[in-house]
């Protein structure tokens, strides 16, 4: 038996993730990978590297290529991969992802680029024969998402979306122990929120584009803004040109987790209000305050983000709360609490950490230690789906429903009226103006993908 499989067996035996992994095995999921996969990463920034390192921890992979439009960032990522693999893997480096796909033919492509690039890169990777792990939100508009689903189905590729709440050990436990056993009773209301102060009020001056950064390629199909500094990490998220705002960054996680917990599909209707209410001096055009209602039969899922002031519940500043007739389940990325209606003892669960099992986590720059076990489980589920030819837990269609719902919430806020999306006709019911906004214009020469043209 290889040392790799011995290590993975020790992980299962020794880690407190055993409950989550046992649940996966009970559902027929093989937690052991087959032959090494040829892996490429497009977008070597913070979370792209983090995703790659989690995959390297749980499976034998050959990192064949890295791609980034920032040569400094690309070379740094290459150094980190070489260090992690002890010099055994020296990936080829690219500034254009299309060259990466044509020259290296990877089995798996990880996509960690900004949101406005997800659709084209996912579809092109699928057409090149790869299975894809793409970060959320999957798209910048609804028709991009429809095209991504169409491509995955047409070419029979596995696409896992980085909504790893579905693979978070303590949330898997909460679903099995609280939701699936009926302890909540009938559920008729969900509250979701984010009160982190994450709205940028910066107003940097214009700069010359540095020679190591390809701003034309970074912008790609999106509108090009005057260059005011490297857009990495958080700055690009300040603009609707490249993101879906806090709604698309933070709500999607909690809404997707809610849908997974309660087995919900498309909302019947989505309404939203909000805007920039507090500090209007910066360049950002994303809402610092927003409320949204995702309506289902006899159930509303209500979102609120406010990037200022204090949290309504300091214990759960970024969270979802499921209200049932028999009690309330509160969940976030660190814990869960079930409070029974009858006053009996509450049930509590905590996040899993694996510092001892994976000591390299402690030296990874800017790592989110609390999400690392979830991402590892997400990668295992992804690999198992590839091996078996099955749909992963965060399949592209599920990622599309959650992403598109958040995009439609933004459109509702923009238009000032609730909207109902018909996923079969791919239109906003009875609203031609809103339907036109489901697809935004691409900057030439890039061509917007459509589900009928895949």
N, C-alpha and C positions, 0 to 999 in steps of 0.2 A: 504493500500500500504506500502511496506517495506521502511525503511529509505534509503536502498541502491538505490531503484528506484527513490525516491525523490531526492537524491543527483545527480543521473545521469540526471534527468530532469532539475535540476538547472544548471548542467554543460552545457547542450544544450542551455538553455535559456540565460545564462549569459556569456558564453565564446565566443570569437571571432572566435572560430572554427565552429561557426554555419554554415557558408557557406560550409565548407567541409562536415559536417555532413548532411546538407540538400541535398548535391549532392549525398551522399551515400543513403539517404532515397529515393531520386528521382529514384534511380536505384533499388529500392525494397529491400534495405538492412535494416533489423530489428536491431536497435542499442541497443535493450534491451536483455540481456542474460536471459536464462531460469534458471533451477535449478543449484545450485553450482556444479562446476566441481572439481574432484580430480586431483590435479596438482603436478607434480614432476619436479625438476630442476636437470639436469646433467651438471656439470661444474659451480661452484659457485663463479667464479671470477668476475671481474668488470662488464662485460656486461651481464653475465648470471643473476646476482642479479638485475641489472637494468631492464632487460626484465621482470623478475618475479614481481618486484614492480609495473611496469606499468600495468601488468595484474591484480594484486591485487587492483589497484586503480579503474578499470573500471568494475569489475565483482565480484560476490560472489564466491570465490574459497576456497577450502580446500587444503592447501599445505601439502601433505601427506608425501613427502620425498625429501631429498636433497642428492646429490652424488658428491663427489670430492675425488681425490687421495691425496690431501693435507689436513690433519686433522685440521691444524690451520685455513685454509681458510674455511673449511666446518663448523667448530664450530662457526666461526665469522658470517657466513651467517645464521646459525640457530638462533643465538642471534638477528640478525637484523630482521628475519622473526617473531620471537616471539615478538619483540618490536613493529613491524608494526601491528601485529594482537592483540596487548595488551594481550598477553599470551594465546589467544584462540587457536592458532595453534602451535603445537610443532611437527614438522616433524621428521620422522625417518631418521637416518643418515646412509649413505652407502659409502664405498670406491670402490665398484664394481657395475657399473650400471646394470649389468645383474641380480644381486640379488635384486636391487631396483625394476626392472620390474616384476620379478617373485613373489616378496613378497607383493608389494603394489598395483599392477594393476591400475595405474593411468589412468584417462580419457585423460589427456593432459600431454605431456612431452615437456619441454623447453630444448633446447640443446645449451649450451654456452661454449662448450669445444673448444680447438684448431681445426683448419681445418681438420687435418688428422684423427680425430675421428668422424666427422659429419656423414659419410655414414653408418658405422656399427651401430652407436647408433640410427640413424633415422630408419633404416630398422628393427632393433630389437624392437624398440618402436612400430613401425607400426604392426609388427607381434604379439606383446603383446596386441594389441587392442587399442592403444592410437592414438590420433591425435597429430601432432607434429608441434612445432614452432622451426625452426632450423636457426641458424645464417649463414650468408654468409661468404665466398663462400661455397656452399653446399658440395663441394668435393675437393679432392686433385688430382684426375685424372678424365678423361671423363667417363670411364666405371662405376666408382662409381656413378656418377650422373645418368647415364642411369638406373642403378639398383635401385636407390632411386625412380625414376619416376615409374618404373615397380612395385615396392612394394606398392607405394601409390595407384596405379590403381588396382592392384590385390586385395588388402585388403580393398579398398574403404575407405581410410582414408584421412582426410584433412591435408595437409602439407603446412604451410605458411613459407616463407623464409624471413629473416630479412632484406630485401631490402626495408626499410620503406620510401624511397623517393616516392614510389607509394601512400603512405598515408600521405605525408607531406602537411599540409593545404595550404601553399602559392603556392606549386607546383601543387596541384589539381586546385587551382584557375587559375594559369597560363595556364594549359592545357585547361580548359574550356573557358577562356576568350580570349586566344591568338591562341592556336593551333586548337582547335575544331571549332572555328568560321571562320577559314581561313584567319586570319589577316596576317599570314606569307606568304600566297601564296604557290607556289610550293617550296618544300624544296629539296636542292641538296647537302648540306654540313653540317656536324656537327663537332665541335671541342670540345674535352674533355681534361681535364688536372688535374694534381695535382703537385704543387710546394712546398709542405710542406717538411721541412727538417727532414724526418722520417727514413732515412737509418741509421742503427746502425753501428758505427765503433768501437764498444767495443771489447776488447780482454781479457776477464776475465780469471783468472787461474782456473785450475781444483780443485774441492772440493770433499769432502766426501758427499754422499747423506744423508741428515738429516733423522732421524728415523720417523719423522712425514709425510714424503713425499714418495709415492710409485712411484719411477721413472720408474720401469718396466711397470706398468700399465699406467702411463702417456704416455710413448712412444708407447705402444700398437703395431699397425701394421706398424708403421713408422720405418725407420732406427734409431738405437740408437746412439746418439752422446755421447762422454765422458761428464760427468756431470760437468758443470762449473757455477753452481748457479741455483736457482729456475727460471724456464722459464716463469713465469707468466707475464701477461700484454703484454709487447712488445718484450721480448727477443726471444720467439719462432718464432715470425714473421720475424726474421732476417735470417731464414733458409728455404730453399726450401724443406727440409725434412718434414716440418710441415705446410708449408703455400704455397701460390702461389705468394709470393712477393707483392710489391706495386701494381702490376697489379691486383692481386686477391683480395687485400684489399680495394683499392680505385677506380680503374677503374670500377670494377663491379657495384658500386653504380651509377656512372654517365652513364655508358653504359646501365644499366638496366633502369634507368630513361628515357634515350633517346628512348629506344625501346618501353617503355610504352607510352611515349608522342606521338610517331610517328607510333605506331602499327607495329613494325618491328619484324620479326622472326629471323631465323638463317641467319647469313651473308653468302654470296656466297663464299667469300674468305677472309682469314685473313693473313696479313703479319706483321712482327715486327722485329725491330732491337734494340740493346741496350746492356747494361752490366754494370759492375762496372768501371766507368770511372775516378772517382775522388780519393777517399780515399780507398786504397786497403790494409790497414794495419790491419783492423779488421777481425773478424771471419765470418762475415755475407757473405752469398753467393747469396743474392738477388740483382737485378739490381738497381743501384742508378739513372740510366738514361735509358729511354725506350720510343720508339715510336711504335705505332701500327695503322694499317688501317683495319677497318672492312667494307668490301665492300658489297654494295647492288646495285640494278639496279638504275643507275643514281644518286647514293648517296653514299658518303663515310663518315664514322664516324671515325674521327682521334683522337687518344689518344697520350698524351705526359706527362710523369712524369720526373721530374728532382729534386732530393732530395738535391739540392745545388743551389747557386746563387739566383737571384731574380725572382719573378713571371712575366710572360709576361704581365699580367694585374693584378696589385695589388688588384683591387676591386674584382676579381674573381680568387683566387689562387687555389681553388678546385671546378671545375665547369663544366658545359656543355653549349655550345652556338649553337643554331640552326639557320642556315642561310637560309632564304627564299627570294623569289623574291621581297616581299613587306616589308621586315624588318628582324630584328635579335632579337631573344629571348635569353637572358642570364640568367642562373639559377644556384643557389647554395643552400646550406642548410640554408642560412640566408635571401635570397631575390630573386627577379627576376626583370628584366628590359626588356621591349620590346621597341626597337628603330625603328620606322617606316622609311622606305626608302624615303618617300615623305617629310620628315622633320617636320611632325606634332608632337604634344606633345607625349613624351614617356609615357608608362604605367609602373608603379612601384608597387611592392608588397613586404611586409616584412614578416619575420618569425613570427609565433604565439608563444607567451610565456604564460604560465599559472601559474605563481608564486603564485598569490593570490588564485586561485582555488585549487591548490595542494601545500600548504606551505611545506609539507614534502619533496618536491623536493629540497628545499633549504638546507636541512641537509643531503641529500644523498651523500656519498663520491664520488667524481669524476664524478658526473652526467653531462651529456651533456644536459643542459636545453633546448637548441634549438631543440633537437630531441625528447624530452619527449612527446609533443603533438602528433607527428607523430607516435611514438611507441604505444601510447594509441589508436589512430585510427586504427593502424595495428592490435592490439589485438582485438578491437571491430569487425573488418572485419573477423578476424580469428574465433571468437566465432560465429558470424552470419553464416559463412560458415558451421561450425559444426552443428549448429541448423537446417540449411536448407539442408545440404548435397550438397552444391554447391562448386565451385572452388573459393578460395580466390584471392584477387587482386595480390598477389605475390605467386601464386601457384608453387609447386615444379618444374613443367615443365618450367615455366618462369625463375625460379632461376637456373635451369640446363642450359638453353640456355645462360644466361648471364655468369654463372660460366665457362661453357665449352669453350665459346668463348675466355675468358681471359686465360684459360689454353692453348688453341690452339695458342694464341698469344705468350705465353711463349715458346711453342714448336717450333713455327716459328723462334723466336729469337735464340733458341738453334741450329736449323738445318740450318739456314741461307737461308730459302726459304719460300714463301707464301704457305698456306695450305688451302684446301677446304674439309670441313667435310660433309659427307653424313649421316644425322641422321637416315635414314631408314636402310642403310646397316651397320651403325656404323663403318665407316672407313674413312680414309683420301683418297680422290679420287686419284688413280694412284700413291700412295706413301706407299709402304709396310713398309718401315722403320719408317715413321711417325705413321702409324697405330699401330705398336707395342708399341709405346710410349703412346697410349691412356689408357693403363693400366699399372701401375707400380707394381713391386713386393712387396708383403707383408712380413713382418717379421714373422717368425714362432712363435707360432702355429696359428696365425690369418689367416683367409681365405678370399681372396678378393671376394666381392659380384659381381655377374654378372646378367644382366637382365634376362637371360634365366634360371637362377637357383633360382629365388626368390620363 
